[in-house]
Amino acid sequence: PLVWVWQGLLRVEEGRVTILASTVGGSTIRFADEAIEASDGTVYFSDASTRFGFDRWFHAYVESQPTGRLLKYDPRTGKASVALDNLAFANGVALSRDEAFVIVCETGRFKCTRLWLKGDKAGQAETFVDDLPGSPDNIQLAPDGSFWVALIQRSPWLDLVMRWTFTKRVVASFPALLDAVHAAGKGAMVAQVSEDGEVLRVLDDSEGKVINFITSVTEFNGDLFFGSLATNFVGKLSLAKVAQAQGQAAASS
């Protein structure tokens, strides 16, 4: 399996660790964040920031300067290259079901960007989905070809801070303000997005009663599994129960 540590990309096989990439174009990879491997062995992975490492991830998130990158590791050459740059906190990465495009989440811009790998648009980048109700963290391909996106909930306070470069820098300079922004994202939220970039549904718990600050979501056998930086357990939600609850709510309205 692939393993990304904050300073690069590793592969672990039978207890043996191989460093695949720790630099790109002569620059050090400071904040490798997520990776996905294509069927031909090519690996796409994100580098959230060239300014900050993981130890200052929240500074990188609040400032959200466009120093993030989508990187590409070519197993034939053994080298990494830049596939996309100027990304605001490059985060989750996912391939479409037919591997025609790769998606990278821009946490600082409330959007996901698509890079076409095949077809007439190969090499072109475009917005996949934007103006999300939260900052996208990780993204995973669902069994039906759609995508599940983990979201850090938006708030009026967070939107105000993220609107201008000046406010981002001010908040990033004061620990008390950083704590206040961090506290605003305590809810739990995920979104399902179609292959065409349409938001199909949003599931959220604004109070985060069971789990909060969701950073990853994966669908398996009809259940959603959640990861969080704020908990020491994996959350689980039955999609069948969600559909049943939504049906009952619709019937009673």
C-alpha positions in Angstrom: 0.0 0.0 0.0 0.9 3.6 -0.4 1.7 5.7 2.6 2.2 9.5 2.5 4.1 11.1 5.4 4.2 14.9 5.5 7.7 15.0 3.9 6.9 12.7 1.0 5.4 9.6 -0.6 6.3 6.1 0.6 5.4 2.6 -0.4 5.2 -0.2 2.2 5.4 -3.8 1.0 5.9 -6.9 3.2 7.4 -4.7 5.9 9.8 -2.9 3.6 9.6 0.9 3.2 10.5 2.5 -0.1 10.7 6.3 -0.4 9.1 7.2 -3.8 9.3 10.9 -3.6 10.6 13.5 -1.1 11.3 16.4 -3.6 9.8 17.7 -6.8 11.6 19.9 -9.2 14.4 20.4 -6.7 12.0 21.6 -4.0 11.2 19.7 -0.8 7.8 18.3 -0.3 6.7 19.8 3.0 3.1 18.8 3.4 2.1 15.6 1.5 -1.6 15.2 2.3 -3.4 12.5 0.3 -2.6 10.0 -2.5 -4.3 7.8 -5.0 -2.8 5.2 -7.4 -4.0 4.8 -10.9 -4.2 1.4 -12.6 -1.0 2.0 -14.5 0.9 2.7 -11.3 0.9 6.5 -11.6 0.4 8.1 -8.2 -1.4 11.5 -7.8 -0.9 13.1 -4.4 -1.3 16.5 -2.9 1.1 18.9 -1.2 -1.0 21.2 0.9 1.5 24.0 1.3 5.0 25.0 0.4 5.0 27.4 3.4 4.0 25.2 6.3 4.4 21.6 7.4 1.8 19.5 9.3 2.9 20.9 12.6 1.3 24.2 11.5 -1.5 22.8 9.5 -4.1 25.1 10.9 -2.0 28.2 10.0 -1.8 26.8 6.5 -5.6 26.3 6.4 -6.5 29.8 7.8 -4.0 31.6 5.5 -4.9 29.4 2.5 -2.3 30.9 0.3 -2.2 29.4 -3.2 1.0 27.5 -2.6 -0.6 24.0 -2.7 0.1 21.5 -5.5 -1.2 18.4 -7.0 1.8 16.2 -7.7 2.3 13.2 -10.0 4.7 10.3 -9.4 5.7 8.3 -12.5 6.8 4.8 -11.7 8.6 4.5 -15.0 10.9 7.4 -14.3 10.9 7.2 -10.5 10.3 10.9 -10.3 7.6 13.3 -9.2 6.3 16.3 -11.1 3.8 19.1 -10.6 0.5 18.3 -12.3 -1.3 21.5 -10.9 -0.2 24.4 -8.8 -1.6 27.6 -7.3 -4.0 25.5 -5.1 -5.3 26.9 -1.8 -4.5 24.1 0.7 -4.5 21.1 -1.7 -6.0 18.2 0.2 -8.0 15.1 -0.8 -7.4 13.4 -4.1 -9.6 10.9 -6.0 -9.7 9.4 -9.5 -13.0 9.0 -11.4 -14.3 5.5 -12.0 -12.9 5.3 -15.5 -9.8 7.3 -14.5 -10.6 10.0 -17.1 -9.9 12.7 -14.5 -8.5 13.3 -11.1 -10.0 15.6 -8.4 -8.1 17.5 -5.8 -9.9 19.4 -2.9 -9.0 23.0 -2.3 -9.8 23.3 1.3 -9.2 27.1 1.5 -11.5 27.9 -1.5 -14.5 25.7 -0.6 -14.1 23.9 -3.9 -12.8 20.8 -5.7 -10.8 21.1 -8.9 -10.7 18.5 -11.7 -7.8 17.7 -14.0 -8.7 15.8 -17.1 -6.3 12.9 -17.9 -8.0 11.5 -21.0 -10.1 12.7 -23.9 -10.3 16.0 -25.7 -9.7 17.9 -22.5 -6.7 16.0 -21.4 -4.3 18.3 -19.5 -7.0 20.9 -18.8 -8.1 21.9 -15.3 -11.5 23.2 -14.3 -13.7 23.6 -11.3 -15.5 20.3 -10.4 -17.7 21.7 -7.6 -17.5 25.0 -5.7 -19.3 27.0 -3.1 -19.5 23.9 -0.9 -21.2 24.3 2.5 -17.9 23.5 4.1 -14.2 23.3 3.5 -13.5 20.0 1.6 -10.9 17.8 3.3 -10.7 14.3 1.9 -12.6 12.8 -1.1 -13.4 9.2 -1.9 -14.9 7.5 -4.9 -18.2 5.8 -4.1 -19.3 2.4 -5.5 -21.8 4.1 -7.9 -19.2 6.4 -9.4 -20.1 9.5 -7.3 -17.9 10.9 -4.7 -18.1 11.4 -0.9 -16.5 14.6 0.4 -15.7 15.3 4.1 -16.4 18.9 4.9 -15.3 21.2 7.7 -18.4 23.2 8.4 -18.6 26.8 7.3 -19.8 29.6 9.6 -20.3 33.4 9.3 -17.1 33.9 11.4 -15.1 31.5 9.2 -16.4 33.0 5.9 -15.5 36.5 7.2 -11.9 35.4 8.0 -11.4 33.6 4.7 -12.7 36.4 2.6 -9.7 38.6 2.6 -5.9 38.0 2.7 -5.5 40.7 5.5 -8.0 39.0 7.9 -6.4 35.6 7.2 -2.9 37.0 8.2 -4.2 38.7 11.3 -6.0 35.6 12.6 -3.0 33.4 11.8 -0.8 35.7 13.9 -2.8 35.4 17.1 -3.3 32.1 18.9 -6.6 33.2 20.6 -8.2 34.0 17.2 -6.9 30.8 15.7 -8.6 28.9 18.6 -11.9 30.8 17.9 -11.8 29.8 14.2 -11.0 26.2 15.1 -13.9 26.0 17.5 -16.3 27.2 14.8 -15.8 23.9 12.9 -16.9 21.4 15.5 -19.9 20.0 13.6 -20.0 17.0 11.4 -20.7 17.2 7.6 -20.2 15.2 4.4 -21.5 15.7 0.9 -22.2 13.3 -2.0 -21.3 14.7 -5.4 -22.1 13.2 -8.8 -19.6 12.5 -11.5 -20.7 15.7 -13.1 -20.0 17.8 -10.0 -23.6 18.1 -8.8 -24.2 18.0 -5.1 -26.6 15.2 -4.6 -27.1 15.4 -0.8 -25.5 16.8 2.3 -25.5 14.9 5.6 -24.7 17.0 8.7 -24.9 17.3 12.4 -24.3 20.9 13.3 -23.6 20.0 17.0 -21.3 17.0 16.3 -22.9 15.0 19.0 -21.3 11.6 18.2 -18.3 12.6 16.0 -17.1 16.0 14.9 -14.5 17.6 12.6 -14.8 14.9 10.0 -11.7 14.7 7.8 -12.5 11.6 5.8 -15.5 9.5 4.6 -15.7 6.2 2.8 -18.7 4.2 1.7 -18.6 0.4 2.1 -21.4 -2.2 2.0 -24.1 0.5 2.5 -22.4 2.2 5.4 -20.4 5.4 5.7 -17.2 5.3 7.8 -15.8 8.6 9.1 -12.4 9.6 10.3 -11.7 12.7 12.4 -8.6 14.4 13.8 -10.7 15.2 16.9 -11.6 11.6 18.0 -9.9 8.3 18.8 -12.5 6.1 17.0 -14.0 5.5 13.5 -17.6 6.6 13.0 -20.2 4.6 11.2 -23.5 5.5 9.6 -26.0 3.3 7.8 -27.2 4.8 4.6 -30.3 2.7 4.8 -31.2 4.2 8.1 -30.6 7.7 6.7 -33.0 7.0 3.8 -35.6 5.6 6.3 -35.3 8.7 8.5 -35.6 11.0 5.5 -38.6 9.2 4.3 -40.3 9.4 7.6 -39.6 13.1 7.8 -41.0 13.7 4.3 -44.2 11.7 5.2 -44.8 13.8 8.3 -44.3 17.1 6.7 
